[in-house]
Amino acid sequence: MGGFILIILADIFLAFCFAGQKYFESKNGSSPAAGSAFSCYCNFFKTVFFGAVCTVTSLFFKEPKNSSLFLPFSWLFALIIALLVSAYTVLGFSLLKKGGITLYTLFLMLGGMTLPYLYGVIFLNERLTVLRTVGIILIIAALIFYNINFKKENKNNKENNQTKKSNLIYILPVCIAVFILNGFVSIASKIHQIESSLPKADTFEFSFLSSALGFVFSCFLYLFFKKAEKTSNKENKSIKNKQNAEQSPKGITDYIKNKNVLFATIAAAFFGGISYLLQLKGAVNIPASVLYPLVTGGSIVFSAAADKLLFKMHLSVTQIIGLITCIAGTFFFL
């Protein structure tokens, strides 16, 4: 039961992380440069936090000779995770221009749940029960209902619909790639945590390594997207002044000049880091076929609650149906 409490707490903290990210986007927009800047700051604050935790644990709770921060196995998997996250981040930004952000979110969450579920069943000999199978089907259905708008489009949106259909050939392969990449992020985390034959970093140190490498890759992404947006703005001088102001890339420090934005970013990093830490702790003993569906289902429910409480968001009928379905699905894993 203690493991499930950890996952519930991880879901709650993850919801607060999403809320901080949403506030950042409401003030800075969701351009690739802004998104990569947010990733830079989050990973930086996580690195500082986990670095402090590692220092304290090393000084007071274990001998210096037992430090496992520089073990090759952990560096390899931290690097793999950082590369995979950077890859699906780049793909996610590219989907913004094609109007596929809804599908991106859907496939991202589905990949992070179903691939480790299958990995646990096939490679770790975890039990494939009828109840868990029903549960994962319900959570998949909940994801679809919560993320996709089923309303019938009016005539004024026909042109927009045609554009979306023309982009479908591009969007679906990218979404499938996002599905696979995020799925392997979860699998890599699980593999590292259950490894018993090779020396590895402890959970705090592995979190530090993942955040530090994530920070490095995020900085490269920010520089790349900032340069790309500058080039794009030069080629589109006819854009209205207002649009130019919205799309023009800022300096890296301009994104957090507002104290509330800075606080929201630090909070997102802190809660996101704690959530990941708890998930890593849970990955040691909780089966992958249980852990990741619970993380996905719980994050949907608690994120919806955070949106309602913090942003006064109105839920559509399909979203309410999705939440009810999600809650029902998660109970099959308890």
N, C-alpha and C positions, 0 to 999 in steps of 0.2 A: 504493500500500500504506500510505503514511503516513496517509491519510485514514481508512482502516479501523481503524488502530491508535487514532486519536483517538476513534472511535465506541466501540470496545471499552472504552477508558478511561472514556468518558462513561457507558456502561452500568454499569461497576463502581462509579463514584462515585454514580450514581443509586440503585443497590442500597443503598449505605451511607446515602443520604438517606432511603430508605424505612425502613431499620432504625431510624434516629433518630426518625422520625415514629412508628413502632410503639411504641418505648419511651415516648415522650411520652404516647401514647394509653393505654398500660398503666398509667400513673400518674395520668392526669387524666381518663380516659374519652374517649368520642368524641362528646360532645354538640356541637351547633352552636357554642356559646360556646367550648368547649375547642378545637375545630377551627379556628375563626377566630382564637383567641388564638395557636395554633401558627403559623398563616399570618402573623400580625402579626410575631411574633418572627423567623421565618425571613426574611421580606422585609426586616426591619430590619437583621439581621446581614449579609444579602447586600448591602444598600445601603452599609453601612459598609465591607465588604470591597471591593466594586467601586469605591467612592468613593476608597479608599486606592490601589487599583491605578491608577485614572485620574489621580490626583494625581501619583503617581510617574512614570507614562509621560509626562505633560504636562511635568513638570519636567526630566526627564532625556533623553527620547527624541524630543520634537518641540517646535517653536516655539509659544509661546502663541497667536500669530495663527492657527495651524493647528488650534486646538481646535474640535471639531465637536459639542460637547455640546448646543448649543441650536438645532440645525437642525430646522425644522418637520417634514420628512419623518420623521425618526426619532422625534420626539415623538408624531406621529400614530400610528405603528405600535406604539410602546411603550404608548400609551393604549389602542389597540385590543386588544392582547394582555392588558393588565391588566383591561379590561372583560370580555373573553371568559372569562378565568380566574375572575374574580369571579362571573360568571353561572353557570358550571357548578359552582362551589363551592357556591353557594346551592342549586342543584338537587340536588346530592349530599347536602347536609344534609337536605333535605326528604325524600329517599328513605329515609333512616335510619328514619323513623317508619313507613314502609310496608313495610319488610323487603326493600327492593330494592337493597341495597348491593352484592350480588354482580353483579347486572346492571349497576349503575352502573359498577363497575370494568371490567367486560367492554366496555361500550359506550364508555367513556372511552378505553381503550387502542386499541380498534378504530378509533375516529374519528381518533385521533392518528396512525394508520398508513395507513388506506385512503384517506382524502380527500387528503392530500398526495401519495400514490402516484398517484391518478387525476389530480391537478392537474399533476404532473410529466409524465405521459404525454400528457395532452390539450393543455395550454397551453405546456409547455416542450419539446415534441417529444422527450421521452426515450424510449428504446427499450422497446417492450413485447415482451419475449422470453418464450418458453415456460417457461424455467427460472425466471424471476422470478415468472411467474404461478403456477407450481406452488408456489414458495416462499411467496408471500403466502397461498395457500390453506392450506398447512400451518401457517403461523403463526396464521391465524384459527382453524383447528381446535384448535391448541394452547391458544389463549386460552380457548376454550369448555371444553376438557377440564380446564384448570387452575383455572378459576373456578367452574364449576358442578358441584354434587354430583349424581351420577347414581344414588346409592343409593336403593333402594326404601323409601319411608316406611312406618313401622308404623302400626297403627290409632290409637295415641295421638296421632299427629301429623295426623290427618285434619282436625280443627278448624282447626289452624294452616294446613294446605294450602288450606282453603276461604277463609280470610282472605286468603292470598296471591293466590288466584285473583280474589277480589273487588277486590283492589287493582291487578290487571293493567291495567285500563283507564287507571288513573292512571300506572302505572309506565312502560309502554312509550313513550308520547309524551315523557315526561321523559328517558328513556334515549336516545331518538332526538335530542332537543335537545342532550344532553350529547355525543353522537357528533359532531354537526355543530359545536358550539362548540369542542371540543378539536381537531377536525380543522382548523378555521380558525386556531387558535393556531399550529399547525405551518406552515400555509400562509403566514400573516402573517410568521412568522420567516424563512421561505425567501425571500419577496418582498423583505423588507428587505435580506437579505444579498446577493442577486444584483443589486440595483438598481445601475445603472452610469451613468445619465444625470443623476440628481439628487444633490446633495450630501447626505451622510448621516453619522451618527455611526459611529465605528469599533466593533468588537465589544465592547470593554471598556466604552465609553461607553453603547452600547445596552443592555448588561446592567445597567448602573447605572440607566439611565432606567426600564427594565422593573421592576426591584426596587423603586425608589423609589415609582413609581406603584402597584405592587402593595401596598406597605406602606400607602399612603393608603387604598386600597379595603378592605384587610383590617381596618384600624382601624374603618372605618364598619360593616363586617360584624359585628365583635365587639360594638360598641355596640348594633347592632340585635338580635343574637341574645341578648345579655345581658338587654336589656330584655324581649324576648319570653319568656325563661325565667323571669324574675321574675314576669311577669304570669301565666304558666302555673302556677307554684308557688302563687300566691295563690288561683287558681281550683281547685286540687286539694289542699286542706288535709287530705283524708282519706288521702293517700298515706302509707305507712309511713315512720317516721323514717329508716330506712336508705336507702330509695329517695330520700327528700327530700334527704339528705346527698349522694347521688351526683349528683342532677340540679340541685341548687342552684348557680347560677353563681358562680364565684369572682371576686375582683378580678384584674385583668390580671397583677399581679406574683405572685399566689399560685401560678400555674402553674409557675413556675421557681424556687420557693424551695428545692427539693431540688437539691443541687449536681449530682447525676447527671443529673437532668432538664435542667438548664441546659446541661451539657456535651453531652448528646445533641441538644439543640435547636441549639446552635451548630454541632455536627458536621453535622447535617442541612442547615443553611443553607449551610455551607461546601462540602460535597460536592455538594449540589443546585446551588449556584451554579457550581461548576467544571464539572459535567455539562452545564448549559445553555450555558456558555461554549464548551465543546468541540463541542456540537451546532451552535452558531452558526458556529463556525469550519468545521465539516464542511459546513454548508449552502452555503458559498461555492463549493465545487468538486464535492462529491458529489451526484449526481442525487437528487431528492426521492424517486423511486421505489425508491431503494436505501437512502438515509439512514434514513428513518423506519421501514421494516420492520426494519432492523438494530437501531435503538434499541429498538423494541418487543420484538423477539425476545430481544435481549441482556438487557434489563431483567428479563424473566421468569426467565431462567436464573440470572442473578447474584443476583436478589432471593431466589429459592428457596435458593441456596447460603448467602446471608446469614442467612435464617431458620433454616436447619439449624445453622449454626455458632454464631450468636449467641443464638438463642432455643430451640434444641433442638427445633424443630418437626418433627412427624412428617408425612411426605408420604403422601397416599392413593394408591391404585393409579391412579386417574384423573389425579391430578396428575403422577405419574411418567410416565404415557403422554403427558400434555401437554408435559412438559419434553423428552422424547425427540423428540416431533414438532416442537417448537420449534427444537431444535438442528438437526434435519434441514432444517427450512425456512430457517434463516438461512444454511446452507451454499450455498443456491441463489443468494444475493446476493453471495457472495465472488468 
